[in-house]
């Protein structure tokens, strides 16, 4: 007997074919539940990064300038910086850092992959989301193989949060490594100049020491003053006795005994003047000849002046080096993490209860359709 297709008849048909209905409902649901027990389990964790602070603008600008070959990029907005952070986080450099630090190469699933395939696999293990507030969320996932045991689940749970934290660590390292601030460039330049000027100072100091040893020079000003004073004094004495000798010749004649005495004194003083001119003062180890005073003074002055200039330059450069080091430290980018990723205590999927409920609903509808179709094929209902 044919029946019309309405709710009451459908219920009657399902009741009449309940064995068929429940067979198609429970067997697939049971298989689904069984599959959920052996299917790969996924663990996930999340970390959040605070928006870039104003103090880090110089460093990030330096980083971008270095990446653009030194070209000035002008001011950066907060949203631009967040986007740059996000782009770096999904780069192959970050993936390489995660692979290296977490030793993902040792995983069975990674051993047959090429380097580029490993990078792509790691980049699929986490997602990056930039919020309107400027915060960045990094959510990492790690999936076990089929039929995981407790050890596999524990390892997956560990890696799920470590991947997120390592991504943040890699971002910070990449920014620090590539930051090319003016302060850093200046410091490197100054260090090179310091090295060069220290070598120059060592050379001049050594040359000055050799000059002093070879010429018996300790303090050229004092030594020159002493030899000149001695020369003036001896010269004055010589002029005095020469005048007395001339007067004595006029008064007493050439053969007077006093003339010989005065002549001997004049000869002695002339010899002293000659020695001062050619040999320096008698009895002084560090006396210098009067004739060499101008040359030695000039040479000593040149060496001493050059040494003093180099010392002043080095003092200035050391001061600048410390200032640039302070500025460079100000430019160092340190990523500020709001919430570090924590080890998940439960898997994020599969959620068996939800899966079975959805399965029951789906297979109930499917079983109902199949049961009605079976009744239709038998001619138990008509449409229209």
ChimeraX attribute file (.defattr): number of C-alpha atoms within 10 A of each C-alpha:
attribute: neighborCount
match mode: 1-to-1
recipient: residues
	/A:1	7
	/A:2	12
	/A:3	14
	/A:4	13
	/A:5	16
	/A:6	11
	/A:7	9
	/A:8	10
	/A:9	15
	/A:10	19
	/A:11	14
	/A:12	12
	/A:13	22
	/A:14	20
	/A:15	13
	/A:16	13
	/A:17	17
	/A:18	16
	/A:19	12
	/A:20	16
	/A:21	23
	/A:22	16
	/A:23	13
	/A:24	18
	/A:25	21
	/A:26	16
	/A:27	12
	/A:28	16
	/A:29	22
	/A:30	14
	/A:31	11
	/A:32	16
	/A:33	17
	/A:34	12
	/A:35	14
	/A:36	20
	/A:37	15
	/A:38	13
	/A:39	17
	/A:40	17
	/A:41	24
	/A:42	20
	/A:43	26
	/A:44	28
	/A:45	27
	/A:46	24
	/A:47	21
	/A:48	22
	/A:49	20
	/A:50	16
	/A:51	21
	/A:52	20
	/A:53	13
	/A:54	8
	/A:55	13
	/A:56	16
	/A:57	19
	/A:58	21
	/A:59	24
	/A:60	25
	/A:61	21
	/A:62	25
	/A:63	22
	/A:64	21
	/A:65	19
	/A:66	16
	/A:67	13
	/A:68	11
	/A:69	8
	/A:70	13
	/A:71	11
	/A:72	12
	/A:73	11
	/A:74	8
	/A:75	10
	/A:76	12
	/A:77	9
	/A:78	16
	/A:79	17
	/A:80	12
	/A:81	18
	/A:82	23
	/A:83	15
	/A:84	13
	/A:85	23
	/A:86	19
	/A:87	12
	/A:88	18
	/A:89	24
	/A:90	20
	/A:91	14
	/A:92	16
	/A:93	16
	/A:94	24
	/A:95	24
	/A:96	20
	/A:97	20
	/A:98	24
	/A:99	20
	/A:100	11
	/A:101	13
	/A:102	14
	/A:103	10
	/A:104	17
	/A:105	16
	/A:106	10
	/A:107	9
	/A:108	9
	/A:109	12
	/A:110	16
	/A:111	12
	/A:112	11
	/A:113	13
	/A:114	10
	/A:115	14
	/A:116	12
	/A:117	12
	/A:118	21
	/A:119	21
	/A:120	15
	/A:121	15
	/A:122	23
	/A:123	21
	/A:124	14
	/A:125	18
	/A:126	21
	/A:127	16
	/A:128	20
	/A:129	14
	/A:130	18
	/A:131	12
	/A:132	9
	/A:133	11
	/A:134	17
	/A:135	18
	/A:136	22
	/A:137	20
	/A:138	24
	/A:139	21
	/A:140	26
	/A:141	23
	/A:142	25
	/A:143	23
	/A:144	18
	/A:145	15
	/A:146	13
	/A:147	13
	/A:148	17
	/A:149	11
	/A:150	8
	/A:151	9
	/A:152	15
	/A:153	20
	/A:154	17
	/A:155	14
	/A:156	25
	/A:157	26
	/A:158	19
	/A:159	24
	/A:160	27
	/A:161	24
	/A:162	22
	/A:163	29
	/A:164	28
	/A:165	24
	/A:166	20
	/A:167	25
	/A:168	23
	/A:169	18
	/A:170	20
	/A:171	24
	/A:172	20
	/A:173	17
	/A:174	18
	/A:175	21
	/A:176	18
	/A:177	12
	/A:178	16
	/A:179	24
	/A:180	24
	/A:181	23
	/A:182	16
	/A:183	20
	/A:184	20
	/A:185	12
	/A:186	17
	/A:187	22
	/A:188	15
	/A:189	12
	/A:190	18
	/A:191	15
	/A:192	11
	/A:193	15
	/A:194	19
	/A:195	12
	/A:196	12
	/A:197	17
	/A:198	15
	/A:199	12
	/A:200	15
	/A:201	19
	/A:202	13
	/A:203	12
	/A:204	18
	/A:205	17
	/A:206	12
	/A:207	14
	/A:208	21
	/A:209	13
	/A:210	13
	/A:211	17
	/A:212	17
	/A:213	12
	/A:214	9
	/A:215	14
	/A:216	15
	/A:217	23
	/A:218	14
	/A:219	12
	/A:220	19
	/A:221	13
	/A:222	11
	/A:223	20
	/A:224	21
	/A:225	12
	/A:226	17
	/A:227	20
	/A:228	18
	/A:229	12
	/A:230	18
	/A:231	21
	/A:232	13
	/A:233	12
	/A:234	17
	/A:235	16
	/A:236	13
	/A:237	16
	/A:238	20
	/A:239	14
	/A:240	12
	/A:241	19
	/A:242	18
	/A:243	14
	/A:244	16
	/A:245	21
	/A:246	15
	/A:247	13
	/A:248	16
	/A:249	15
	/A:250	10
	/A:251	10
	/A:252	12
	/A:253	13
	/A:254	14
	/A:255	9
	/A:256	12
	/A:257	10
	/A:258	14
	/A:259	19
	/A:260	13
	/A:261	11
	/A:262	18
	/A:263	16
	/A:264	12
	/A:265	17
	/A:266	21
	/A:267	14
	/A:268	13
	/A:269	20
	/A:270	17
	/A:271	12
	/A:272	21
	/A:273	22
	/A:274	15
	/A:275	16
	/A:276	22
	/A:277	19
	/A:278	14
	/A:279	16
	/A:280	26
	/A:281	21
	/A:282	10
	/A:283	7
	/A:284	8
	/A:285	10
	/A:286	15
	/A:287	21
	/A:288	24
	/A:289	20
	/A:290	24
	/A:291	13
	/A:292	16
	/A:293	20
	/A:294	11
	/A:295	10
	/A:296	20
	/A:297	17
	/A:298	13
	/A:299	14
	/A:300	19
	/A:301	15
	/A:302	13
	/A:303	18
	/A:304	15
	/A:305	12
	/A:306	17
	/A:307	20
	/A:308	15
	/A:309	13
	/A:310	18
	/A:311	15
	/A:312	12
	/A:313	16
	/A:314	20
	/A:315	13
	/A:316	12
	/A:317	18
	/A:318	15
	/A:319	11
	/A:320	16
	/A:321	21
	/A:322	12
	/A:323	14
	/A:324	20
	/A:325	16
	/A:326	14
	/A:327	16
	/A:328	21
	/A:329	12
	/A:330	14
	/A:331	25
	/A:332	21
	/A:333	24
	/A:334	17
	/A:335	20
	/A:336	14
	/A:337	17
	/A:338	14
	/A:339	13
	/A:340	17
	/A:341	22
	/A:342	17
	/A:343	18
	/A:344	18
	/A:345	12
	/A:346	13
	/A:347	17
	/A:348	15
	/A:349	15
	/A:350	15
	/A:351	13
	/A:352	15
	/A:353	11
	/A:354	10
	/A:355	15
	/A:356	16
	/A:357	12
	/A:358	13
	/A:359	19
	/A:360	19
	/A:361	13
	/A:362	15
	/A:363	20
	/A:364	18
	/A:365	14
	/A:366	15
	/A:367	23
	/A:368	23
	/A:369	15
	/A:370	15
	/A:371	24
	/A:372	22
	/A:373	14
	/A:374	15
	/A:375	19
	/A:376	17
	/A:377	10
	/A:378	11
	/A:379	12
	/A:380	17
	/A:381	20
	/A:382	12
	/A:383	9
	/A:384	5
